[in-house]
Amino acid sequence: MDLLRRFLRLLCVGGFAGTVVVDAIRHLSPPDSQLKVDSLYHAGHGASHVTRLHRYDHSGMDVFLEREAVWHNDWDSKDSPFSFMQSGLEHDHSFIQLSTAQMDALNVHQHVALKQTVARLASRANSSTFIRSKMEKYEAHAELLARASPQAMAAIQQSANEHTGLHNGRAVTGLSSLSSQYVGPIGVGTKMKKGMPGEESNIWCVFDTGSTNLWVSSDLCEEGPCAKEDRKRYNHTESMTFRYPEKSSTLTVHFGTGTLIGPQGVDDLHVGPFTVYNQTFAMIKNEDGSVFDQVPFEGILGLAFPAMSANKVRPFFDTVIDQKGLEHNEFAVYFSKDTPSANAIFWGGVDNRFFNGPIEYFPVTDPYYWALDLHSFKIGKECLFGPGCAAAAAGTASSRLPDEGKENPGSPYAIVDTGTTYFTAEEGLFDEIMERIPAATCRDLSDQSHPSIVWTLKNAAGGLKDFIFTKEMYMTQRGEGSGANCSPAFMKINVPKKHGPAMLFGEVFLRSYYAVFDRGDGSDSVARVGFAPALHSKDLYGNLKELTHSQPSFEETRQALRSKLRQMSAQVEVTDGTPSRSTHHLRNGSQNA
C-alpha cells in the first residue's frame, strides 16, 4: 500500500493530477484511516477569488511602475515593446536573485552580526585555540561581505541596531529594505457612485502573515509620507458605513525602522467580489520613519492570529470566518521566482495549476504566528537544531537543545511569514550556519563547500517530511560572471522566548512552495499550513493574468487619483481671499478617492 501511494505521488505533474492522487490515496485507504488522509492533504477545492500581488523590492518607484507596465502590456505579442519578464530581476542565473537594495541590506546585516560575534568571542578571557580559530573565520567572512557590497558599508552603524532582534513580538524587518513587501488592492468604506453603492477608496496594502492588525492610510494624515499627493487615502467622513468603535482607542505599532499611529474606526472592506462588514481597523494619522517614504503602500493587512492583535481587536480573517464570507476558511499564497508582478493570494481555496502534486498539511502548534513544529535542521549530514538531532541529547557544541530558553518546552518552531524575505536563525545557530555555508564568490561554490540544507517538519498525521534546499535555492547572487558574489539567504532574528526558539520561512521558501493557510472551523486549535512545490512558467503567468484581468494596476489607481485631484482643483472657489472647503482639504492632504 505504501509503495503504491508513493508511486501515485510520482505521477503528479500538478493541476488535476494533484487532486487525482489525493482521491486515489483516499480510495485505497482502509475506512479507519481515511480521516487521516483527509486531514493530511488538501481536498483540491478551488478559490473564490484571486488577488494579484506585486513584490516591491526597494528598487524604486520607477522600476515598480515599469514592471507593472510590463505585466499589463501584451508581453506575448512579438510587437510588444516589452519582452516576457523584462524589467524583472535577472532570471538566467543559478542562484536566488534579489534587488541591489536588498542585497546591500542583507550584506550589512550579516557583516554586523558576524562582527558582533567576533566581539563577543574576543571578550572571553583565555580564549582557546578553537575559539580563536572561529573568530578568524567569522572575521574573514565579515570582510568578504564588506567587499561584496561597498555601497552599503556607509550604513553599517545605522543598520546595526535597526536590523537585529524583534520589536513588539514580531520581526523588525517587516518594512525595512531587507524584506520585500507584497502589495495588492482592497476596497474600504461605502460611497454612492453613479447611483450605486461602491467602495469609498481603493488602497494598496501589504499582505502580511507575520502581523495581525489592519492599518489603512486615512484623511487624518496631514503631513509626512501618507500625505503625499501620489498616495491614496481613505476618507472616513465620506463613507456611508463608517462609525467609531464603542470604546475609542489609538494604536501605536513599530515596524522595523518606522512607527504607525492612529485611532481605530469601523467600516466595511471589499476584497474582489466579497465584502467584510464592520471590520475594526486603525486609521493611519502619523507615519514616522524613512521606510514609509520608500514603500508605496497605503495600508497593512495582517493575517496572523487573534493572540497577536493589539487591543484584542478581531482580525480581518477572523471576521471573514465569523461572517462566513468564504466556503472554506483558508487562503493560499503563490510567489513568483522571477517576475515581481506575478504573485497572488487565493481566497477560500487553491488553483491546482500553480503547484505540483498534493498539498500536505502541517498543524499550527503555537497560534500566535503561523508556527509549525520543527523536528530538525541539517546542513549536509550535520544536524544542528531540533529534537531530531541525535547529538542533541549529548549536548554537543554543534547541536542545540530545543528547550534552551523556551518558556514552553517542546519542539522549536518553523514560522511561515510573508513579511520576511529570508530564512532566519537565532543567535548562536546563525553563527554556525554562516560558518558552514559562508559568503563566497559564486564560481567557487560546490556541493561539498555548500551542501544541501534540510528542514524536517512533522505533518498532520505525525509523520516527518523533509524540505531539501540545494545551494541554488538558499544562496543569493550579486554581480555577473566571475566577479559574482554569493551570500546565504539567512538573517539573525531572535524570536521572543514565549514563542521560540524558531526559524522563519520567508519569501525565499515561499518562492519554492505554494502555501495554504487553513483555519478550519475558525478555532486556533485546528489551524494548519499546507505545502506543495510551486510551479513557474510563462503559461502559468498567463493564467494568472486571466484570473486577475479585472484588477486595476497600481498605475491605474494613481491615474484615477490624479484625475480626482484635478477635478478638486477645478472646483476651487475663492471668496474674499478665503479658500473654499475643497481647497482646504486639498492642502491638508485629504483625497476623496
RODO-2510 file (C-alpha; in nm, 4 decimals, decimal comma):
residues 593
     n   res          X          Y          Z
     1     m     0,0000     0,0000     0,0000
     2     d     0,2771     0,2480     0,0929
     3     l     0,4658     0,1684    -0,2276
     4     l     0,1525     0,2256    -0,4335
     5     r     0,0916     0,5599    -0,2642
     6     r     0,4482     0,6662    -0,3371
     7     f     0,4066     0,5623    -0,6983
     8     l     0,0887     0,7671    -0,7269
     9     r     0,2666     1,0715    -0,5879
    10     l     0,5378     1,0315    -0,8500
    11     l     0,2685     1,0539    -1,1188
    12     c     0,1800     1,4049    -1,0043
    13     v     0,2520     1,6720    -1,2608
    14     g     0,0434     1,9412    -1,0935
    15     g    -0,3060     2,0607    -1,1687
    16     f    -0,5676     1,7897    -1,1985
    17     a    -0,3162     1,5177    -1,1088
    18     g    -0,2759     1,6523    -0,7563
    19     t    -0,6465     1,6023    -0,6845
    20     v    -0,6451     1,2627    -0,8573
    21     v    -0,3652     1,1406    -0,6316
    22     v    -0,5442     1,2518    -0,3137
    23     d    -0,8632     1,0802    -0,4293
    24     a    -0,6696     0,7640    -0,5138
    25     i    -0,4969     0,7563    -0,1753
    26     r    -0,8317     0,8095    -0,0029
    27     h    -0,9903     0,5274    -0,2066
    28     l    -0,7038     0,2864    -0,1316
    29     s    -0,7014     0,3610     0,2384
    30     p    -0,8998     0,1480     0,4862
    31     p    -1,2048     0,3250     0,6368
    32     d    -1,0385     0,3887     0,9717
    33     s    -0,7512     0,5779     0,8067
    34     q    -0,9481     0,7850     0,5557
    35     l    -0,9935     1,0588     0,8150
    36     k    -0,6148     1,0833     0,8450
    37     v    -0,5855     1,1116     0,4677
    38     d    -0,8422     1,3933     0,4652
    39     s    -0,6550     1,5778     0,7398
    40     l    -0,3167     1,5255     0,5740
    41     y    -0,3931     1,6524     0,2225
    42     h    -0,5855     1,9452     0,0802
    43     a    -0,9092     1,8380    -0,0885
    44     g    -0,8387     2,0454    -0,4001
    45     h    -1,1372     2,2843    -0,3934
    46     g    -1,0938     2,5994    -0,5981
    47     a    -1,0510     2,9565    -0,4794
    48     s    -1,3429     3,2008    -0,4632
    49     h    -1,1292     3,4956    -0,5666
    50     v    -0,7676     3,5730    -0,6573
    51     t    -0,5852     3,8966    -0,5705
    52     r    -0,2672     3,9638    -0,7651
    53     l     0,0202     4,0959    -0,5529
    54     h     0,3210     4,2981    -0,6616
    55     r     0,6544     4,2325    -0,4937
    56     y     0,8103     4,5664    -0,4015
    57     d     1,1830     4,5035    -0,3569
    58     h     1,3082     4,8596    -0,2944
    59     s     1,4317     4,9123    -0,6495
    60     g     1,2377     5,2398    -0,6574
    61     m     0,9035     5,3627    -0,7880
    62     d     1,0182     5,3963    -1,1485
    63     v     1,1099     5,0283    -1,1591
    64     f     0,7909     4,9371    -0,9750
    65     l     0,5756     5,1148    -1,2349
    66     e     0,7778     4,9771    -1,5258
    67     r     0,7224     4,6225    -1,4000
    68     e     0,3505     4,6899    -1,3718
    69     a     0,3551     4,8188    -1,7296
    70     v     0,5292     4,5009    -1,8423
    71     w     0,2604     4,2938    -1,6756
    72     h    -0,0325     4,4823    -1,8269
    73     n     0,1146     4,5067    -2,1772
    74     d     0,0739     4,2213    -2,4205
    75     w     0,4043     4,0523    -2,3459
    76     d     0,3010     3,7552    -2,5635
    77     s     0,2975     3,9742    -2,8744
    78     k     0,6057     3,9867    -3,0946
    79     d     0,5342     4,3569    -3,1470
    80     s     0,5269     4,4330    -2,7763
    81     p     0,7978     4,6766    -2,6628
    82     f     0,8434     4,4538    -2,3595
    83     s     0,9742     4,1007    -2,3627
    84     f     0,8462     3,8460    -2,1123
    85     m     0,9937     3,9022    -1,7668
    86     q     1,1880     4,2040    -1,8930
    87     s     1,2349     4,4677    -1,6253
    88     g     1,2044     4,1974    -1,3627
    89     l     1,5010     4,0514    -1,1824
    90     e     1,7528     3,8621    -1,3895
    91     h     1,6263     3,5075    -1,4352
    92     d     1,9173     3,3467    -1,6176
    93     h     2,1223     3,2817    -1,3045
    94     s     2,1626     2,9713    -1,0950
    95     f     2,1127     3,1365    -0,7570
    96     i     1,8448     3,3479    -0,5858
    97     q     1,8016     3,6918    -0,7394
    98     l     1,7200     3,9907    -0,5183
    99     s     1,7351     4,3637    -0,5768
   100     t     2,0536     4,5617    -0,5209
   101     a     1,8955     4,7379    -0,2228
   102     q     1,8048     4,4060    -0,0612
   103     m     2,1493     4,2591    -0,1228
   104     d     2,3086     4,5690     0,0294
   105     a     2,0870     4,5376     0,3363
   106     l     2,1476     4,1617     0,3704
   107     n     2,5249     4,2041     0,3442
   108     v     2,5180     4,4820     0,6033
   109     h     2,3055     4,2690     0,8353
   110     q     2,5351     3,9680     0,8057
   111     h     2,8510     4,1791     0,8333
   112     v     2,7268     4,3455     1,1521
   113     a     2,6062     4,0147     1,3011
   114     l     2,9431     3,8458     1,2415
   115     k     3,1349     4,1441     1,3791
   116     q     2,9192     4,1264     1,6922
   117     t     3,0003     3,7566     1,7249
   118     v     3,3735     3,8265     1,6930
   119     a     3,3497     4,0943     1,9636
   120     r     3,1570     3,8588     2,1908
   121     l     3,4140     3,5810     2,1484
   122     a     3,7045     3,8222     2,1961
   123     s     3,5630     3,9302     2,5332
   124     r     3,6097     3,5812     2,6701
   125     a     3,9143     3,5530     2,8925
   126     n     4,1775     3,2943     2,7979
   127     s     4,0130     3,2065     2,4661
   128     s     4,1067     2,8618     2,3436
   129     t     4,2708     2,7876     2,0110
   130     f     3,9312     2,6597     1,8926
   131     i     3,7622     2,9917     1,9795
   132     r     4,0384     3,1954     1,8172
   133     s     4,0036     2,9853     1,5026
   134     k     3,6309     3,0600     1,4920
   135     m     3,6990     3,4307     1,5368
   136     e     3,9349     3,4296     1,2402
   137     k     3,6742     3,2558     1,0223
   138     y     3,3984     3,4983     1,1181
   139     e     3,6292     3,7957     1,0632
   140     a     3,7236     3,6716     0,7156
   141     h     3,3585     3,6094     0,6264
   142     a     3,2605     3,9562     0,7503
   143     e     3,5296     4,1211     0,5377
   144     l     3,4159     3,9324     0,2278
   145     l     3,0656     4,0655     0,2855
   146     a     3,2113     4,4163     0,3158
   147     r     3,3895     4,3841    -0,0178
   148     a     3,0806     4,2347    -0,1797
   149     s     2,8674     4,5457    -0,1101
   150     p     3,0879     4,8563    -0,0848
   151     q     2,7944     5,0982    -0,1202
   152     a     2,6300     4,9522     0,1876
   153     m     2,9234     4,9914     0,4248
   154     a     2,8488     5,3586     0,4999
   155     a     2,5179     5,2476     0,6531
   156     i     2,6623     4,9824     0,8860
   157     q     2,6465     5,1823     1,2068
   158     q     2,2889     5,2939     1,1450
   159     s     2,1786     4,9442     1,0483
   160     a     2,3427     4,7614     1,3374
   161     n     2,0532     4,8193     1,5763
   162     e     1,7731     4,8559     1,3219
   163     h     1,8097     4,5163     1,1586
   164     t     1,8533     4,2788     1,4504
   165     g     1,6121     4,1475     1,7101
   166     l     1,2379     4,1862     1,7382
   167     h     1,0024     4,4626     1,8438
   168     n     0,6544     4,4193     1,9879
   169     g     0,6640     4,0453     1,9260
   170     r     0,7325     4,0411     1,5521
   171     a     1,0402     4,0566     1,3329
   172     v     1,1526     4,4153     1,2936
   173     t     1,2439     4,3500     0,9308
   174     g     0,8810     4,3662     0,8224
   175     l     0,9050     4,7011     0,6415
   176     s     1,2806     4,7504     0,6128
   177     s     1,4868     4,7339     0,2946
   178     l     1,5866     4,3819     0,3954
   179     s     1,2427     4,2477     0,3085
   180     s     1,0107     4,2571     0,0111
   181     q     0,6571     4,3844     0,0540
   182     y     0,3757     4,2040    -0,1277
   183     v     0,1151     4,4680    -0,2054
   184     g    -0,2317     4,4435    -0,3557
   185     p    -0,5628     4,6357    -0,3584
   186     i    -0,8537     4,6277    -0,1150
   187     g    -1,1623     4,8475    -0,1042
   188     v    -1,2526     5,0408     0,2108
   189     g    -1,5829     5,2049     0,3030
   190     t    -1,9002     5,2705     0,1027
   191     k    -1,9851     5,5626    -0,1250
   192     m    -2,2565     5,6173    -0,3855
   193     k    -2,1133     5,6163    -0,7372
   194     k    -2,3447     5,6752    -1,0342
   195     g    -2,6424     5,5862    -0,8175
   196     m    -2,4913     5,2597    -0,6943
   197     p    -2,3033     5,1860    -0,3705
   198     g    -1,9326     5,1261    -0,4226
   199     e    -1,6112     5,1409    -0,2242
   200     e    -1,5092     5,4806    -0,0843
   201     s    -1,1389     5,4170    -0,1513
   202     n    -0,9280     5,1547    -0,3236
   203     i    -0,5937     5,1317    -0,1480
   204     w    -0,2877     4,9109    -0,1860
   205     c    -0,1993     4,7099     0,1253
   206     v     0,0897     4,4930     0,2334
   207     f    -0,0466     4,1392     0,2894
   208     d     0,1396     4,0047     0,5920
   209     t     0,1019     3,6685     0,7711
   210     g     0,3505     3,7848     1,0366
   211     s     0,1238     4,0519     1,1890
   212     t    -0,2455     4,0746     1,2791
   213     n    -0,3822     4,4293     1,2824
   214     l    -0,5226     4,6172     0,9847
   215     w    -0,3909     4,9654     0,9067
   216     v    -0,5402     5,1993     0,6457
   217     s    -0,3983     5,5333     0,5292
   218     s    -0,6636     5,7952     0,6032
   219     d    -0,7668     6,1577     0,5645
   220     l    -0,6481     6,2120     0,9235
   221     c    -0,2901     6,2208     0,7941
   222     e    -0,1935     6,5814     0,7166
   223     e     0,1843     6,5580     0,6887
   224     g     0,4591     6,3080     0,6218
   225     p     0,4696     6,0195     0,3691
   226     c     0,0981     5,9385     0,3987
   227     a     0,0106     6,2958     0,2941
   228     k     0,1932     6,2754    -0,0398
   229     e    -0,0198     6,3605    -0,3397
   230     d     0,0552     6,0259    -0,5061
   231     r    -0,0766     5,8266    -0,2093
   232     k    -0,4366     5,7108    -0,1826
   233     r    -0,6202     5,7816     0,1424
   234     y    -0,9475     5,6565     0,2783
   235     n    -1,1801     5,9436     0,3726
   236     h    -1,3849     5,8273     0,6692
   237     t    -1,6112     6,1359     0,6516
   238     e    -1,7410     6,0315     0,3087
   239     s    -1,8079     5,6649     0,3827
   240     m    -2,1741     5,5812     0,4418
   241     t    -2,0836     5,2811     0,6560
   242     f    -1,8140     5,4299     0,8815
   243     r    -1,8508     5,4519     1,2562
   244     y    -1,6214     5,4823     1,5538
   245     p    -1,5936     5,1825     1,7882
   246     e    -1,7838     5,1966     2,1164
   247     k    -1,4551     5,2213     2,3030
   248     s    -1,2212     5,4612     2,1269
   249     s    -0,8530     5,3797     2,1198
   250     t    -0,5344     5,4899     1,9451
   251     l    -0,2845     5,2292     1,8259
   252     t     0,0918     5,2684     1,8021
   253     v     0,2905     4,9938     1,6311
   254     h     0,6564     4,9743     1,5335
   255     f     0,7512     4,8139     1,2025
   256     g     1,1276     4,7919     1,1796
   257     t     1,2582     5,1420     1,1228
   258     g     0,9157     5,3095     1,1262
   259     t     0,6162     5,3762     1,3511
   260     l     0,2445     5,3948     1,2723
   261     i    -0,0002     5,5860     1,4918
   262     g    -0,3745     5,6293     1,4505
   263     p    -0,7227     5,5922     1,6046
   264     q    -0,9488     5,2957     1,5439
   265     g    -1,2511     5,3032     1,3158
   266     v    -1,5101     5,0544     1,1911
   267     d    -1,6157     5,0145     0,8281
   268     d    -1,6758     4,7611     0,5506
   269     l    -1,3908     4,6152     0,3455
   270     h    -1,4140     4,4813    -0,0078
   271     v    -1,1853     4,2112    -0,1463
   272     g    -1,2841     4,1270    -0,5009
   273     p    -1,6477     4,0106    -0,5024
   274     f    -1,6892     3,9637    -0,1271
   275     t    -1,7461     4,2194     0,1481
   276     v    -1,6350     4,2043     0,5102
   277     y    -1,8740     4,4052     0,7246
   278     n    -1,7989     4,6132     1,0346
   279     q    -1,4247     4,5495     1,0459
   280     t    -1,2278     4,7382     1,3092
   281     f    -0,9006     4,8841     1,1851
   282     a    -0,6534     5,1613     1,2594
   283     m    -0,6701     5,4811     1,0518
   284     i    -0,3149     5,5964     0,9881
   285     k    -0,2679     5,9501     1,1204
   286     n     0,1105     5,9569     1,1589
   287     e     0,3849     5,7734     0,9741
   288     d     0,7271     5,8222     1,1282
   289     g     1,0337     5,6806     0,9554
   290     s     1,2048     5,6936     0,6183
   291     v     1,0765     5,3459     0,5328
   292     f     0,7324     5,4936     0,4601
   293     d     0,8830     5,7287     0,2019
   294     q     1,0344     5,4305     0,0240
   295     v     0,7477     5,1801     0,0269
   296     p     0,4472     5,2559    -0,1996
   297     f     0,1748     5,1215     0,0243
   298     e    -0,1304     5,2671     0,1937
   299     g    -0,2078     5,0002     0,4472
   300     i    -0,1097     4,6739     0,6117
   301     l    -0,3445     4,3762     0,6225
   302     g    -0,2308     4,1386     0,8976
   303     l    -0,3276     3,7732     0,8561
   304     a    -0,1890     3,6173     1,1752
   305     f    -0,3858     3,5099     1,4840
   306     p    -0,6031     3,6951     1,7407
   307     a    -0,3462     3,6365     2,0155
   308     m    -0,1174     3,8903     1,8445
   309     s    -0,3850     4,1545     1,7921
   310     a    -0,3306     4,4926     1,9578
   311     n    -0,6201     4,5939     2,1858
   312     k    -0,7725     4,2489     2,1249
   313     v    -0,9304     4,3701     1,8022
   314     r    -1,0865     4,0923     1,5943
   315     p    -0,8522     4,0410     1,2982
   316     f    -0,9672     4,0703     0,9380
   317     f    -0,9623     3,6991     0,8579
   318     d    -1,1427     3,6115     1,1815
   319     t    -1,4190     3,8492     1,0733
   320     v    -1,4297     3,6695     0,7385
   321     i    -1,4701     3,3419     0,9276
   322     d    -1,7392     3,4738     1,1640
   323     q    -1,9410     3,6184     0,8756
   324     k    -1,8981     3,3024     0,6647
   325     g    -1,7537     3,5099     0,3852
   326     l    -1,5814     3,2066     0,2324
   327     e    -1,6991     2,8496     0,1937
   328     h    -1,3594     2,7334     0,3168
   329     n    -1,1739     2,9324     0,5826
   330     e    -0,8382     2,9440     0,4091
   331     f    -0,6166     3,1472     0,1815
   332     a    -0,3132     3,0457    -0,0211
   333     v    -0,0096     3,2388    -0,1436
   334     y     0,1939     3,1998    -0,4602
   335     f     0,5250     3,3847    -0,5026
   336     s     0,6971     3,4010    -0,8396
   337     k     1,0690     3,3319    -0,8586
   338     d     1,1458     3,5773    -1,1355
   339     t     0,8535     3,8106    -1,2081
   340     p     0,7793     4,0691    -0,9366
   341     s     0,4267     4,1310    -1,0716
   342     a     0,3221     3,7637    -1,0860
   343     n     0,2312     3,6844    -0,7246
   344     a    -0,1102     3,6090    -0,5809
   345     i    -0,3258     3,5350    -0,2796
   346     f    -0,6063     3,2810    -0,3377
   347     w    -0,9117     3,3261    -0,1127
   348     g    -1,1071     3,0215     0,0035
   349     g    -0,9218     2,7565    -0,1980
   350     v    -0,6410     2,6847    -0,4414
   351     d    -0,5635     2,6726    -0,8122
   352     n    -0,4065     2,3395    -0,8996
   353     r    -0,2200     2,4863    -1,1964
   354     f     0,0209     2,6672    -0,9647
   355     f     0,1708     2,3702    -0,7801
   356     n     0,2886     2,0147    -0,8295
   357     g     0,1228     1,7230    -0,6520
   358     p    -0,0939     1,7108    -0,3379
   359     i    -0,0764     1,9825    -0,0740
   360     e     0,0447     1,8256     0,2503
   361     y    -0,0719     1,9744     0,5811
   362     f     0,1278     2,0611     0,8948
   363     p    -0,0523     2,1627     1,2170
   364     v    -0,0008     2,5051     1,3728
   365     t     0,1240     2,4398     1,7262
   366     d     0,1613     2,7980     1,8503
   367     p    -0,1290     3,0025     1,7045
   368     y     0,0315     3,3390     1,7618
   369     y     0,2359     3,3132     1,4467
   370     w     0,1727     3,0543     1,1754
   371     a     0,4152     2,8339     1,3688
   372     l     0,4802     2,4666     1,2908
   373     d     0,6794     2,2062     1,4815
   374     l     1,0377     2,1943     1,3547
   375     h     1,1794     1,8454     1,4032
   376     s     1,5300     1,9179     1,2796
   377     f     1,7521     2,1427     1,0714
   378     k     2,0558     2,0000     0,8957
   379     i     2,3372     2,1248     0,6766
   380     g     2,4549     1,8291     0,4753
   381     k     2,4589     1,5371     0,7141
   382     e     2,5196     1,7508     1,0223
   383     c     2,2133     1,8076     1,2379
   384     l     2,2328     2,1499     1,4039
   385     f     1,8932     2,2197     1,5585
   386     g     1,5801     2,0478     1,6835
   387     p     1,4784     1,7365     1,8788
   388     g     1,5531     1,5220     1,5753
   389     c     1,9240     1,5781     1,6177
   390     a     2,0617     1,2613     1,7710
   391     a     2,3587     1,4513     1,9086
   392     a     2,1395     1,6999     2,0957
   393     a     2,0946     1,4682     2,3911
   394     a     2,4701     1,4569     2,4302
   395     g     2,4853     1,8362     2,4338
   396     t     2,7498     1,8682     2,1642
   397     a     2,8667     2,2097     2,0568
   398     s     2,7095     2,1749     1,7140
   399     s     2,3594     2,0794     1,8250
   400     r     2,1124     2,2908     2,0162
   401     l     1,8517     2,1640     2,2568
   402     p     1,5015     2,2760     2,1576
   403     d     1,4213     2,3790     2,5151
   404     e     1,7040     2,6305     2,5574
   405     g     1,5462     2,9482     2,6956
   406     k     1,1960     2,8423     2,5971
   407     e     0,9071     2,9067     2,8353
   408     n     0,7048     2,6186     2,6886
   409     p     0,9398     2,3189     2,6468
   410     g     0,8874     2,1137     2,3327
   411     s     0,9743     2,1333     1,9681
   412     p     1,1160     2,4534     1,8208
   413     y     0,9090     2,6208     1,5533
   414     a     0,9178     2,6999     1,1842
   415     i     0,7225     3,0247     1,1379
   416     v     0,5762     3,0925     0,7927
   417     d     0,5904     3,4697     0,7345
   418     t     0,5152     3,6525     0,4084
   419     g     0,6587     3,9712     0,5619
   420     t     1,0115     3,8304     0,5867
   421     t     1,2249     3,7677     0,2788
   422     y     1,4908     3,5307     0,4112
   423     f     1,5339     3,2277     0,6290
   424     t     1,6204     3,3237     0,9849
   425     a     1,8083     3,1688     1,2742
   426     e     1,8606     3,2790     1,6297
   427     e     2,1874     3,3951     1,7812
   428     g     2,4385     3,1124     1,8030
   429     l     2,2694     2,8982     1,5400
   430     f     2,3053     3,1846     1,2919
   431     d     2,6806     3,1910     1,3565
   432     e     2,7083     2,8173     1,2954
   433     i     2,5171     2,8477     0,9681
   434     m     2,7405     3,1303     0,8463
   435     e     3,0457     2,9253     0,9387
   436     r     2,9301     2,6187     0,7427
   437     i     2,7843     2,7895     0,4327
   438     p     2,9691     3,1226     0,4234
   439     a     2,9576     3,4013     0,1697
   440     a     3,1914     3,3330    -0,1205
   441     t     3,2475     3,4058    -0,4863
   442     c     2,9760     3,2166    -0,6719
   443     r     3,2188     3,0370    -0,9024
   444     d     3,3858     2,8728    -0,6006
   445     l     3,0689     2,7118    -0,4630
   446     s     3,0377     2,3342    -0,4821
   447     d     2,8176     2,0637    -0,3350
   448     q     3,0997     1,9937    -0,0919
   449     s     3,1549     2,3520     0,0248
   450     h     2,7830     2,4314     0,0316
   451     p     2,5805     2,1104     0,0695
   452     s     2,2022     2,0914     0,0710
   453     i     2,0203     2,2122     0,3812
   454     v     1,7200     2,0202     0,5140
   455     w     1,4319     2,1235     0,7367
   456     t     1,2219     1,8351     0,8695
   457     l     0,8670     1,9122     0,9839
   458     k     0,6036     1,6952     1,1497
   459     n     0,2919     1,6670     0,9326
   460     a    -0,0750     1,6421     1,0325
   461     a    -0,0530     1,2629     1,0561
   462     g     0,2546     1,2720     1,2806
   463     g     0,4919     1,1740     1,0015
   464     l     0,8132     1,3506     0,9092
   465     k     0,8590     1,5484     0,5884
   466     d     1,1921     1,6776     0,4550
   467     f     1,2214     2,0109     0,2750
   468     i     1,5504     1,9990     0,0869
   469     f     1,7127     2,3157    -0,0454
   470     t     2,0203     2,2978    -0,2656
   471     k     2,2769     2,5778    -0,2747
   472     e     2,0964     2,7251    -0,5760
   473     m     1,7863     2,7579    -0,3572
   474     y     1,9474     2,9166    -0,0484
   475     m     2,2392     3,1245    -0,1831
   476     t     2,1757     3,4744    -0,3189
   477     q     2,3791     3,6104    -0,6090
   478     r     2,5047     3,9618    -0,6663
   479     g     2,7007     4,0650    -0,9728
   480     e     2,7816     3,8972    -1,3013
   481     g     3,0311     3,6473    -1,4336
   482     s     3,3469     3,5532    -1,2463
   483     g     3,3086     3,8527    -1,0141
   484     a     2,9667     3,7487    -0,8826
   485     n     2,9402     3,7048    -0,5065
   486     c     2,7032     3,4706    -0,3240
   487     s     2,5661     3,5027     0,0302
   488     p     2,3387     3,2644     0,2228
   489     a     1,9787     3,3869     0,2450
   490     f     1,9849     3,3895     0,6250
   491     m     1,9263     3,6610     0,8840
   492     k     1,9743     3,6619     1,2583
   493     i     1,6386     3,7055     1,4341
   494     n     1,5741     3,6182     1,7986
   495     v     1,2079     3,5223     1,8374
   496     p     1,0578     3,6059     2,1823
   497     k     1,1186     3,3191     2,4242
   498     k     0,7470     3,2643     2,4727
   499     h     0,7142     3,1789     2,1032
   500     g     1,0548     3,0298     2,0315
   501     p     1,3091     2,9207     1,9611
   502     a     1,2186     2,9390     1,5949
   503     m     1,3382     2,9717     1,2392
   504     l     1,1356     3,1815     0,9937
   505     f     1,0351     3,0634     0,6475
   506     g     1,0016     3,3801     0,4418
   507     e     0,9798     3,4726     0,0772
   508     v     1,2793     3,2601    -0,0267
   509     f     1,0998     2,9496     0,0996
   510     l     0,7640     3,0558    -0,0474
   511     r     0,9106     3,1099    -0,3922
   512     s     0,9659     2,7338    -0,3960
   513     y     0,6474     2,6216    -0,2153
   514     y     0,2830     2,7101    -0,2737
   515     a     0,1368     2,7544     0,0772
   516     v    -0,2179     2,7221     0,2134
   517     f    -0,3068     2,8918     0,5437
   518     d    -0,6072     2,6979     0,6726
   519     r    -0,8156     2,7944     0,9786
   520     g    -1,0605     2,5017     0,9528
   521     d    -1,3681     2,5797     1,1633
   522     g    -1,2059     2,9032     1,2772
   523     s    -1,0666     2,7849     1,6089
   524     d    -0,6952     2,8225     1,6683
   525     s    -0,6562     2,4569     1,7623
   526     v    -0,7280     2,3270     1,4113
   527     a    -0,5172     2,5767     1,2165
   528     r    -0,2684     2,4283     0,9721
   529     v    -0,0414     2,5193     0,6823
   530     g    -0,0188     2,3139     0,3642
   531     f     0,2737     2,2992     0,1216
   532     a     0,3282     2,1746    -0,2313
   533     p     0,6163     2,2526    -0,4715
   534     a     0,5336     2,5682    -0,6673
   535     l     0,5409     2,5759    -1,0463
   536     h     0,6764     2,8612    -1,2590
   537     s     0,6287     2,9142    -1,6317
   538     k     0,5258     3,1703    -1,8915
   539     d     0,1953     2,9897    -1,9485
   540     l     0,1256     2,9926    -1,5751
   541     y     0,1739     3,3670    -1,5546
   542     g    -0,0670     3,3955    -1,8459
   543     n    -0,3208     3,2046    -1,6364
   544     l    -0,2693     3,4470    -1,3502
   545     k    -0,3182     3,7393    -1,5855
   546     e    -0,6510     3,5930    -1,6965
   547     l    -0,7615     3,5303    -1,3372
   548     t    -0,6901     3,8902    -1,2316
   549     h    -0,7588     4,0818    -1,5549
   550     s    -1,0280     4,2952    -1,3892
   551     q    -0,7972     4,4064    -1,1075
   552     p    -0,6711     4,7633    -1,1625
   553     s    -0,2976     4,8138    -1,1791
   554     f    -0,1144     5,0334    -0,9334
   555     e    -0,0668     5,2961    -1,2050
   556     e    -0,4381     5,2907    -1,2931
   557     t    -0,5318     5,3680    -0,9339
   558     r    -0,2807     5,6539    -0,9378
   559     q    -0,4247     5,7908    -1,2614
   560     a    -0,7711     5,7871    -1,1041
   561     l    -0,6279     5,9711    -0,8043
   562     r    -0,4637     6,2371    -1,0217
   563     s    -0,7890     6,2808    -1,2153
   564     k    -0,9785     6,3313    -0,8897
   565     l    -0,7235     6,5864    -0,7695
   566     r    -0,7582     6,7802    -1,0955
   567     q    -1,1362     6,7824    -1,0514
   568     m    -1,0980     6,9097    -0,6976
   569     s    -0,8590     7,1827    -0,8116
   570     a    -1,1022     7,2898    -1,0845
   571     q    -1,3760     7,3292    -0,8259
   572     v    -1,1759     7,5677    -0,6096
   573     e    -1,3655     7,8886    -0,5414
   574     v    -1,2136     8,1840    -0,3660
   575     t    -1,4371     8,4340    -0,1891
   576     d    -1,2864     8,7408    -0,0200
   577     g    -0,9479     8,5679    -0,0287
   578     t    -1,0679     8,2722     0,1774
   579     p    -1,0079     7,9300     0,0264
   580     s    -1,3116     7,7104    -0,0221
   581     r    -1,3558     7,3874     0,1738
   582     s    -1,2219     7,1809    -0,1178
   583     t    -0,9019     7,3904    -0,1255
   584     h    -0,8584     7,3470     0,2485
   585     h    -0,8901     6,9687     0,2188
   586     l    -0,6500     6,9526    -0,0736
   587     r    -0,3836     7,1463     0,1107
   588     n    -0,4224     6,9286     0,4160
   589     g    -0,3852     6,6057     0,2234
   590     s    -0,7479     6,4897     0,2177
   591     q    -0,8089     6,2944    -0,1013
   592     n    -1,1649     6,1865    -0,1609
   593     a    -1,0835     5,8942    -0,3870
***
